[in-house]
Amino acid sequence: MKIGICKLCKINPASSIASHIFSHFFIKSMLNPLDENKRGYGSSYNISSNKFLDVFFERKLDSQKINEVLGREITDEEIENLVDHYAVKYILCKNCEDKFERIENYFNITVFKEVFNNKHKQVIINNNQIIHLLENANNNIVRLFILSLIWRASIVKFDNFILNHRDQEQIRKLLNECLDLDINELEKKTIYHQKKIRSYPLMLFSTRFFSDTTSNLVHIDKSTSPYFFKINEYIILLGTKQNQIRFNTNAFYGLSKYINYNESININEETIKITEISGSDFHSIKDEIFTKIGDEFIIQLVTIFTSLYHSFYGNLAPKEIVQNFLDDFIDEDITIAEKYSPGNIKKKISEYLV
């Protein structure tokens, strides 16, 4: 991202210090599942249609673990080109970064660390779901934090996600007018803007236990009404109109099978709430997401293969050739990082262009 002014205040120069798109505490168990309290020892993976699999290793990660992931030693060129998937330079000025940190710390201490520790009132609804009423948390600050995650993802186009211009600018103005380095001033400003802050239809879901580290995933759906985010241990649905969520939950990886809309929705509420769904249901949603990502990847891979085949031979690739290529790719017994790397994909395609 080019050097310029801060994306939030639009006054100060943006800092060269990388800003996290999603707060570290939100994704730390995904980056470093074996010891999530340590920084600098993690790794992350990004699958896209243009880069295929892009791998990032934090600076302190043991070389042996890197070798296990890649199936080989990492090269000096690869080390030089490592890019953190969740941190981007030249987004915010130092002052705005510090303001974001205030609401991040508030959410981390008041909600993230406490929501499942019986610190909030709980209501059991259908299918033994539990609604956590965050009576001890400042509703407006919690909502601002959620909006800040979505806004930051949009301005850096994370996973090709972007809010429409009107929504992005409205949220930017709201954040800029409310955030403050002084927590007391922050509370005063959010009271003044309370009606707008609480007007966004919002649903928050999480689960108490995760059975394995493969549950960790950051994914933003391509839909816009509402916006759907799975950020590691949370699922967020955000609408910009009153009834947006009600009519669209069926499309979101089976989520509507596990929830009660009227009990889970936050809109113009006095007390914000988080719906706890079972671990098995949470993993079912995760599996649906992985299936969709995999299907989209295979479609893109077939498109690339058939296009190159046609350019090379001058005729369409026979179905059996395409299927053989996919079988060879899928069945290859190597690490995930090796399999989905651009180099391996080029190699597999070239084997059919001889």
C-alpha positions in Angstrom: 0.0 0.0 0.0 1.4 3.4 -1.0 2.4 6.0 1.6 -0.3 8.5 2.1 -2.6 10.0 4.7 -4.3 8.0 7.5 -7.3 6.2 6.3 -9.3 7.1 9.4 -8.7 10.7 10.3 -7.6 11.7 6.7 -5.3 14.3 8.2 -2.1 12.8 9.5 0.5 10.8 7.5 0.0 7.1 7.7 2.6 5.2 9.7 5.1 2.8 8.3 4.4 0.5 11.3 2.1 -2.3 10.1 -1.4 -2.2 11.5 -3.2 -5.4 12.3 -6.4 -5.9 10.3 -7.8 -8.2 13.0 -6.7 -7.7 16.6 -3.9 -10.1 17.6 -5.9 -11.7 20.5 -8.7 -12.5 17.9 -6.4 -14.6 15.7 -3.5 -15.6 18.0 -4.7 -19.2 18.6 -4.8 -19.6 14.8 -1.4 -18.2 14.2 0.2 -20.1 17.0 -2.1 -22.8 18.3 0.5 -24.6 20.4 1.4 -21.6 22.5 -1.0 -18.8 21.7 0.4 -16.4 24.4 3.7 -16.0 22.5 4.2 -13.5 19.7 6.4 -14.1 16.7 6.2 -17.9 16.6 3.2 -18.3 14.3 2.3 -19.0 10.7 -0.6 -18.4 8.4 -1.9 -19.5 5.0 -3.9 -17.6 2.4 -5.5 -19.4 -0.5 -6.5 -17.2 -3.5 -7.2 -17.6 -7.1 -4.2 -15.5 -8.2 -1.5 -16.6 -5.7 -2.9 -20.1 -4.9 -1.4 -20.8 -1.5 0.6 -18.0 0.1 2.4 -18.9 3.3 3.7 -16.5 6.0 6.0 -17.4 8.9 6.5 -15.1 11.8 10.1 -14.2 12.6 10.7 -16.4 15.6 9.2 -19.6 14.2 11.6 -22.6 14.5 13.2 -23.6 11.2 12.3 -27.2 11.8 8.6 -26.3 11.9 9.0 -24.3 8.7 10.6 -27.4 7.0 7.7 -29.6 8.2 5.2 -27.2 6.6 7.0 -26.7 3.3 8.5 -30.1 3.1 11.9 -28.5 2.5 14.1 -25.6 3.7 12.8 -22.1 3.1 14.9 -20.1 0.6 16.5 -16.7 1.3 14.3 -15.2 -1.5 11.2 -16.6 0.2 12.2 -15.2 3.5 12.8 -11.8 1.9 9.3 -11.9 0.3 7.3 -13.0 3.3 4.2 -10.8 3.8 2.0 -10.9 6.9 -1.5 -11.7 5.8 -3.0 -9.8 8.8 -0.9 -6.7 9.1 -0.5 -3.9 6.5 1.6 -0.7 6.5 0.4 2.8 5.8 -3.1 2.4 7.0 -3.3 4.5 10.1 -1.4 7.3 11.8 0.1 6.6 15.2 -2.6 8.5 17.0 -5.5 6.6 15.3 -3.7 3.3 15.9 -3.5 4.1 19.6 -7.3 5.0 19.6 -8.1 1.6 18.0 -5.9 0.0 20.7 -8.2 1.4 23.4 -11.3 -0.4 22.1 -9.3 -3.5 21.3 -8.1 -3.7 24.9 -11.6 -3.1 26.2 -13.1 -5.9 24.1 -10.3 -8.3 25.0 -10.6 -7.8 28.7 -14.3 -7.2 29.1 -15.7 -9.6 26.5 -13.2 -11.9 24.8 -11.7 -13.3 28.0 -14.9 -13.3 30.1 -17.8 -14.3 27.9 -17.6 -18.0 28.7 -16.5 -17.6 32.4 -19.9 -17.0 33.8 -19.2 -13.3 34.2 -22.3 -12.4 32.2 -26.0 -13.3 32.5 -27.0 -16.3 30.5 -30.3 -17.3 28.9 -30.9 -20.8 27.5 -33.1 -20.9 24.4 -34.1 -23.5 21.9 -31.8 -26.5 21.2 -30.0 -25.6 24.4 -28.4 -22.6 22.8 -27.1 -20.0 25.3 -27.4 -16.3 24.9 -24.7 -14.4 26.8 -26.1 -10.9 27.8 -23.1 -8.6 28.2 -24.6 -6.5 30.9 -21.2 -5.6 32.3 -19.9 -4.4 29.0 -20.3 -1.0 27.4 -22.6 -1.8 24.4 -21.4 1.1 22.3 -17.7 0.3 22.7 -18.2 -3.4 21.9 -20.1 -2.5 18.7 -17.4 0.1 17.7 -14.8 -2.7 18.0 -16.8 -5.0 15.7 -17.3 -2.2 13.2 -13.6 -1.4 13.4 -12.7 -5.0 12.3 -15.0 -4.8 9.3 -13.9 -1.4 8.3 -10.2 -2.3 8.5 -10.8 -5.4 6.4 -12.5 -3.3 3.8 -9.9 -0.5 3.4 -7.2 -3.1 2.8 -9.5 -5.3 0.6 -8.7 -8.3 2.7 -9.6 -11.5 0.9 -11.0 -9.2 -1.9 -13.6 -7.9 0.5 -14.8 -4.3 0.3 -17.8 -2.5 1.8 -19.8 -0.4 -0.7 -18.5 3.1 -0.6 -21.4 4.6 1.3 -21.2 2.0 4.1 -17.4 2.3 4.4 -17.5 6.0 4.6 -20.3 6.1 7.2 -18.5 3.6 9.4 -15.2 5.6 9.0 -16.9 8.8 10.1 -18.6 7.1 13.0 -15.3 5.6 14.2 -13.4 8.9 13.7 -16.0 10.9 15.6 -16.2 8.4 18.5 -12.7 7.0 19.1 -10.6 8.7 21.8 -7.4 8.0 23.7 -9.2 8.8 27.0 -11.7 6.0 27.8 -14.0 8.4 29.6 -14.2 10.7 26.6 -14.7 7.7 24.4 -17.8 6.7 26.5 -19.2 10.2 26.3 -18.8 10.4 22.5 -20.4 7.0 22.0 -23.4 8.1 24.1 -23.8 11.1 21.8 -23.7 8.8 18.7 -25.5 5.9 20.3 -28.5 5.8 18.0 -26.3 5.4 15.0 -23.9 2.9 16.6 -26.8 0.6 17.6 -28.7 0.9 14.3 -26.7 -1.8 12.5 -28.3 -5.2 12.7 -25.6 -7.4 14.3 -25.4 -11.0 15.2 -22.4 -12.5 17.1 -21.8 -16.3 17.4 -19.1 -18.3 19.1 -18.6 -21.6 20.8 -17.0 -22.6 24.1 -14.7 -25.4 23.0 -12.7 -26.2 19.8 -11.8 -29.8 19.2 -8.7 -29.1 17.1 -6.7 -26.3 15.6 -8.1 -26.8 12.1 -11.2 -25.0 13.3 -9.1 -21.8 13.0 -10.1 -19.8 9.9 -10.5 -16.2 8.7 -13.1 -16.0 6.0 -15.3 -13.3 4.5 -18.2 -14.3 2.3 -18.7 -12.5 -1.0 -22.3 -11.6 0.0 -23.1 -8.0 0.9 -26.5 -8.3 2.6 -25.6 -9.0 5.2 -21.8 -9.1 5.5 -20.6 -12.5 6.8 -17.3 -12.9 8.7 -15.8 -15.9 10.4 -12.8 -14.6 12.3 -11.3 -17.5 14.0 -13.5 -18.1 17.1 -16.3 -15.7 16.2 -18.9 -15.5 13.4 -20.2 -12.0 12.7 -23.2 -11.0 10.6 -23.6 -7.3 10.0 -26.4 -5.6 8.1 -26.8 -2.0 7.1 -30.6 -2.2 6.8 -33.2 -3.3 9.4 -34.3 -6.6 7.9 -31.1 -7.6 6.0 -30.1 -10.5 8.3 -33.6 -12.0 8.6 -33.9 -12.9 5.0 -30.4 -14.1 4.3 -29.2 -16.4 7.1 -30.2 -19.6 5.1 -27.4 -18.9 2.7 -24.6 -18.8 5.2 -23.2 -22.3 5.5 -26.2 -23.7 7.3 -26.0 -21.2 10.1 -29.8 -20.6 10.2 -30.3 -24.3 11.2 -28.6 -23.6 14.5 -29.9 -20.2 15.6 -33.1 -18.4 16.7 -33.2 -15.1 14.8 -35.3 -13.2 17.3 -33.2 -14.2 20.3 -29.8 -13.6 18.6 -30.3 -10.3 16.8 -28.8 -7.1 18.1 -30.5 -3.9 16.9 -31.2 -0.8 18.9 -30.6 -3.0 22.0 -29.9 -1.9 25.5 -27.7 -4.9 26.2 -25.6 -6.5 23.4 -25.6 -10.3 23.3 -23.5 -13.2 21.9 -25.1 -16.5 21.0 -23.2 -19.6 21.9 -23.6 -22.5 19.5 -22.4 -26.1 20.1 -18.9 -27.1 19.0 -20.2 -29.6 16.5 -22.4 -27.0 14.9 -19.6 -24.5 14.8 -17.3 -27.1 13.1 -20.1 -27.9 10.6 -20.2 -24.3 9.5 -16.4 -24.3 9.3 -16.5 -27.4 7.1 -19.1 -25.9 4.8 -16.8 -22.9 4.4 -13.8 -25.1 3.6 -15.9 -27.0 1.1 -16.9 -23.8 -0.6 -13.3 -22.5 -0.7 -12.1 -25.8 -2.1 -14.8 -26.0 -4.8 -14.0 -22.4 -5.9 -10.3 -23.2 -6.0 -10.8 -26.3 -8.1 -13.0 -24.4 -10.5 -10.3 -21.7 -10.9 -7.6 -24.4 -11.3 -9.6 -26.2 -14.0 -10.1 -22.8 -15.8 -6.4 -22.1 -15.8 -5.5 -25.7 -16.9 -8.0 -25.8 -19.8 -7.0 -22.3 -21.0 -3.3 -23.3 -21.1 -4.1 -26.6 -22.7 -6.1 -24.8 -25.4 -3.3 -22.3 -26.0 -0.7 -25.1 -26.2 -2.6 -27.6 -28.3 -5.1 -25.4 -30.1 -8.1 -27.5 -29.1 -10.2 -28.1 -26.0 -8.9 -30.3 -23.3 -10.7 -33.7 -23.2 -12.7 -34.4 -20.1 -10.7 -37.4 -19.2 -7.5 -35.4 -19.4 -8.9 -32.7 -17.1 -10.0 -35.4 -14.7 -6.6 -37.1 -14.7 -4.9 -33.8 -14.0 -7.2 -33.1 -11.0 -6.8 -36.6 -9.7 -3.0 -36.3 -9.9 -3.1 -32.9 -8.2 -5.5 -34.0 -5.4 -3.9 -37.4 -4.7 -0.3 -36.2 -4.5 1.1 -37.1 -1.1 2.9 -34.0 -0.1 2.3 -31.2 2.5 -0.5 -28.8 1.9 1.9 -25.9 1.5 3.8 -27.9 -1.2 0.6 -29.0 -3.0 -1.0 -25.6 -3.3 2.1 -23.6 -4.0 2.3 -21.8 -7.3 5.5 -23.8 -8.2 3.9 -27.2 -7.7 0.7 -26.2 -9.7 2.9 -25.0 -12.6 4.8 -28.2 -12.5 1.6 -30.4 -12.5 0.1 -28.4 -15.4 3.4 -28.6 -17.4 3.3 -32.4 -17.1 0.2 -32.3 -19.3 1.6 -29.8 -21.8 4.3 -31.9 -23.5 
